[in-house]
Amino acid sequence: MAAKKPAAPKAAPARPEPKAAGASKAAQKPTAKSAAKAPAPKREKRPTAAQMKEHAQKLPYPARQADMKLQPDSNLSGYQPAGKLKDKIALITGADSGIGRAVALAFAMEGADVAVLYNENDVDAQETQRLVEAQKRRCLLLKLDVRDPEQCKQAVRRTTKELGGLNVLVNNAAFQMSQEKFEDISEEQIRRTFDTNILGYIWLAQAAIPHLKKGDSIINTGSIVGLTGIPILVDYACTKSAIHALTKSLAQYLGEKGIRVNCVVPGPVWTPNIPGTMPREEIEKFGHEVALKRPGQPEEIAPAYVLLASQDGSFMTGSLVHVTGGKMSSDQ
């Protein structure tokens, strides 16, 4: 039987330019045709730690995801949504890239509107907004600094006013910078790390709690290094331990109100923070210390946030949910 002649390939649709923060939703409202679910693209094999050397690069801080040679998997192409967060409203910090972007997209796929708080990288934030709005959900960009308690209050105020409420706060923004010698960590770096990673979480929780009700939740982003320690990120590891303690304490404080507080504890995950803050020798073997022998990808972390934000996690509070690739089990 003669082979069927393939049809001429159709031209790919032009990709829309990212719109500026605050631009109207109507300007980018997806058409019925563009909103139709496309088949998931075939995924390339995720690189192992042994293969990371060929992808290693150093970028200036704050690194942009758009500039990474090896792009993190954050488009959730194989994710199967089930309406778990229908019409919920979430405020996610550090959501311009990496884990935060994947969480914003997962929430949108599950039916939530999302406010994205970020500090510097407009291009990355606008790409997150494009991905969320492609799911027919609203995305509010908030270019603010979580180190400032007044700006944290502003973030909550604008979210509740412009999106109509608040059901889920995701504290995810983080600062880290590796130092070979503990003695060389400057006062400026220590203050920035603590102001961003723990004080920012506290300011946002204080601002959000008056708007949360029974069934709503706060989800913090901790880290496996907050449990194991790490010699080149001592100040960062300290703040992650503090986040774990904040999670457990707030869970007890808010339990009677039915507001759940949990923490996702990632292992090594391929995000812009890695080429922007880690020494090259660590980047070249990134993920080597875990049982799966590879770094995680943001879209592999995002479903844990969906679980904790949804009714599926209704009996989970004060939990540290490990998504580490087996970091604890592979420690020597």
N, C-alpha and C positions, 0 to 999 in steps of 0.2 A: 504494500500500500504506500503510495507516495506521501512523503512528509508534507504536512500542512504548512503553507507559506505563512511565516509570521507577519502579523500586521505591523505597519509602520509605527514606531514609537511616538506617543503623544508628547508634545512639549511640556516640560515641567511647569507648573504654575509659578508665577513670580512671587518671591517671598516678600511679604510686606516689610517696609522699613520700620524699625522699632519706633514707637511714638514716645514723645516726651512725657515725663511724670506729670500727672494731673490732666492729661488730655482726655476728652470725653470718650465714654465707652462706645457711643454711637458711631464714632469715626472708625472704629475697628470691629464693629459687630460682624461676626462670621455669618456667611450665607449658609443656607440649608445644605448646599452642595459641599462647601468646605468643611462644615461641621460633621458630615457623614464619616463614620468610623472607617479608617483605612486599615487594610491588613497590616499586622505587625511586621516590621522589616526583620530579615534574618539577622540574628545577633552574632557578631564576631566573638570568638573565644576571648574571655577576659584574660588580660596578661597576668602571669604568675610573677611572684617576687623575683624569680630568676630571669625573667624577661624585662624587668623594669629598667634595666640599664639602657636599653635602646630607646626608651621613652623619656629618660631623665632630662630635665631642664631646670634652670634656675630663673625665676622671674622676680622683678622688684615688688616689694610689698607696698600696697595691697595688690596681690596678683589678681588678674581678671581671668575668669573661666574662658572667656573668648580667646585668650592668648595661649591657652594650653595646647601643646602638640597632641598629647593624648587626651582627648576630651572625656571627662567623666560621664558615665552612663547615668543620666538623670531624666530621660524622657519617658520612662515607665511604659515602653512600647509593648511589653508583655503583660502589663497589669490588667486585671479584670475587676472593674469597679462594680459595686452593688448598691449604690445609693446610701451608704452608711452615714453620710454627713449631710443629707439633703437639707438645704436652706439654713445650715449652720453658718456662723461668721467666725472666722479665725484671724488672729493677729500673730504673724510669724516674724521673729527678728532674724537678721542675718539670712534673709531668704532671697538675696539676689543671685546666689550661686550655690554649688555644692549640695549639702544635705538639705539646707533650707529651701532651695529651689525645688528639689524632688518632693519635699513635704508639701509645699504650696501646690504643686501640680497634682499630687495624689489627693489632697483635700478637694481640689476643684473637680477632679474626676469623680469623687464621691458626692459631689453636689454642694460644696461649700463655697461661699464668697471669701476672699482672702485679702487682708491688708499685709503688704510686704514692707517691713522696716529694714532699711539698709543705710549705710553710712557714706560710701564713696563711689562705687562703681555703677554709674548710670547705665552703661551699655548692658551689663549683666542683668541689672534690675529690669530693664525694658524687655529683655528676652524672657525673663520669668513672667512678666505681665502678659507678653504675647502668648505664652504657653497656657496660662490660666484662662485668658479670654477666648482662646481657641476651644475651650471646653464650655463656652457660653456662661461663664461665671464672671462676676465682677472682681477686679483686682485694683486695689488702691495702693499706689506707691507712696511711701513715707520716707523721705530722705532726712533722717534724724540720727542723733547720737545717744545710745543707751547709757552712756556715762553721765549724762545730765538728767537728774530726776525730773526737771521741768519738761524736758523733751519727751521723757517716758510718759508723763501725764498727757502731753499733747498727742502722742501716738494713740493712746486709748481714747481720748476725747474725739479725735478725728475719726477713728474707726467706728465708734458708736454712733456718731452723728452722720457720717457719710455712707456707712454700710447698714446702719439700723440696729446695732446691738453688738454683743460680744459673747461667744460661747466657749471659745478655745483660745488660750494664750500659749504659744510655743516660744519659750525662751531658748534661742539657739545661737544668737550672736556670740562670737568668741574672738579673742586676740591671743596669739601665741608668737613667740620668737625664740628660736633655739640659741643656747649659749653653751659652748664647750666647758667653760669654767663657771661654776656657781658664783664664785667671788666677783665675776665680771658683770653680773646682772645689775643694771643701773636702777637707781630709784625711780627714774621716769618709766622704765619698762615695767617694774613691779607694780607701780600705781596704775598704769594703763591696763595691765592684765587683770588686776583685781577690780578696777572700776568697771571694766567691760564684762567680765565673766561671772562675777558674783554680785556686785552692787547693782549692776544693770538689771539682773534677774529680780533682785529684791524691789527696786523702784517700780518695775513693770508689774510685778505681782501686787504690790500695794495699790497701784493705780487701777488694776483690772478687777480685783476682788469685789468692790462695790457693784460691779455690773454683772457678775456671775451669779448663777442660780443653781438650784439642785439639778444635777445631771451634767453640768458644765465641767470643764477641766483645765488644769494647767499642766503642761508637759515641758520638762526641762531637758536640755541636752548635757549629759555628763560625759564621761570618757573612761575607758578602761585604765588609763594612766592615773586616774584618781583613786584607783584601787591598788595598782601594782607599783606606781611611781615610775619616773623616767629621769635619768640624770641630766639630759640636755634640755629639759622643760620643767624645771623644778617649780617655778612660780605658777606655770599653767596647771601642773598636776595638783598643786595646792588648791587652786580655785575649783577644779573639778571635784575634789573631795568635798569642798564646801557646798557645791551644788547638790551632791548626793545627800548631805546632811540637811540642807534646806528643803529638799524634796520630802524627806521623811518627817521633818518637823511640821511643815505646812500641811501635809496630809493629815496629821493628827489634829492640827488647829482647825482645819476646814471640814473634817469628817462629819460633824453633826449637821452641817449645812448641805451635805450631799454633794460637795464639790470635790472632785478627785484630783490628786496631785501625784504625778509619776515622772520617771526619768528614763530616757533612753540612753544606754551606755554603749556607744560605738567603739569598735576596735579601730585599726588603721583603715581609713577611708580615703579614696583618691579625690581630693578637692583642691581648689586653688591655694588653700593654706599650705599645702605640702611643698610645691615648687617655690612658694613665696616666703617660707619661713624655715625650712629644714636644710641641713647640710647636704651637699650633693651625694656624699657617700651613703647617706640614709635613703635618699630618693632612689638611688640605683638598686636598692634591695628592698624597697618599701613593701611591707607585708610579710617579710621573711619569718617573723616571730610567731605567726599564728598557725594553727593546725591545718588550715586549708592552703597555706603557703601562697597566698596572694592578697593584695589589698581588696577591701570591699568597695562597692560602688554606691553612690548616693541613693539610687533607686532600690537598692537592697535594704536600706535602712528605713526608708519612708513608710513601708507598711506597718512597722511597729508603732509609729505615730498615729496612723489611722486606727489601729486597735485601741490605743489608749484614749483617743478622742471620741470613739464611738460607743454605742451601747454594748458592743461585744466585750468591752473592757469594764463593764459596770461594777464588777467586784474587785477591781484592781485599784489600789491607792497606796502610796508610799513605796511603790515597787521600783527597783532598778532593773530595767529590762536589757539584758546583755545581747548585743548584736555585734559580735566580735570576731567571727571567723575561727573561734576556738582559741582566743588569746590565753585565757586562764589555763586551759588544758595543755597548752604547749610550752608553758613556762618551765624552765629548768630548775 
